[in-house]
Amino acid sequence: MWTQKQLLIAILMVVTGSLNTLSTKWADTMSSPGTDGESRKFNHPYLQACSMFVGEIMCLIAFNLVYFYRKRRAGELEEVIPLTESQGTPFNRLIFLPPAMMDLLATSTMYVGLNLTFASSFQMLRGAVIVFTGLLSVAFLQRSLTFVKWFGISFILLGLAIVGLSDFSSHGSGDGHGKNNMITGDLLIVMAQIISATQMVYEEKFVSKYNVPPLQAVGWEGVFGFLVLGFLLIPMYYIPVPEPFGDNPRHVLEDAIDGFVQLYHNPLLICAFSGTIISIAFFNFAGVSVTKELSATTRMVLDSVRTLVIWMFSLAVSWQKFNYLQVIGFLFLISGMCLYNNVVIVPLLQRWGLVRRPPLNEPPRAVFAHQVVVTPPESEASVVSS
């Protein structure tokens, strides 16, 4: 049985994780006057990506507040050292620059995709990160995948194909996007998962050896991501692009000034934009807490619940219409994730004697940013996207 604390952090993870995607999509559906005085949809994915990095920076602020609080308490200095210097192993903050750049590119690409497709499809298609992480782990970490894991990857690929087919067979989304835009959005989201998987492999190979506290790692990636993307908003202001990618008065890659003007004219838009910042901060905290208090396996299950919540909410507010293919695709995705992460299906088969329990031959791995890459007890590695 879960304790009251464990139940609260589990609920916090599902709620804040769902709010993060829903608040971003909500902003995309709202209209507001821009710099030219014309009311149009809020199409500023790179500005939204900046807000996500602000939320990650809040994790670093929270981490430092806890650190200074503990430092002021007598007799607890020994608790502070492992929190800040990874059990006595100093680390250069610049090790977080490469994963921050990957996070920047992946998040920006996903937000462009989210603007073009359904929120539920966005969340389901992010499951592709498991496929690419598994393949990259074989190539660069010399890790072998069992037959069950390959079987799980096959299920995930089939689920992704069905989700994409469901968008193709739909009659357009509730915010006026057509089939071509939705398919483009789906492809961008899947492509972004390649970058996210590369980030995870990099963090495991080069960063996890320092055993940096998760909130600190998230925070530093947020700092680097915000500084670089904030600077890149300047040249983006002058790069012309066609619609639907340049749906702003100047038809450029990102018109941040127009975005702030739209925010100024619509209080609800400010709420949605702020919701992205606050939710990502609390979601990272809740995700780390779930992994610590419960397990990475539990986090994977809760992440699936989050996908279901986003899908049901999208149906309830008419952001999309019900499509049975999405249900089938979701079931294949969940089954594939369970097989890959050795959750529910494989343990049941092992209990019934149909599958032999594998040897424990992989060391635990670390938790970083929006992903969990850990080896729970009596199981092989599990990968969870968030």
Order of alpha helices (4+ residues) and beta strands (2+ residues): alpha-beta-beta-alpha-alpha-alpha-alpha-alpha-alpha-alpha-alpha-alpha-alpha-alpha-alpha-alpha-beta-beta-beta
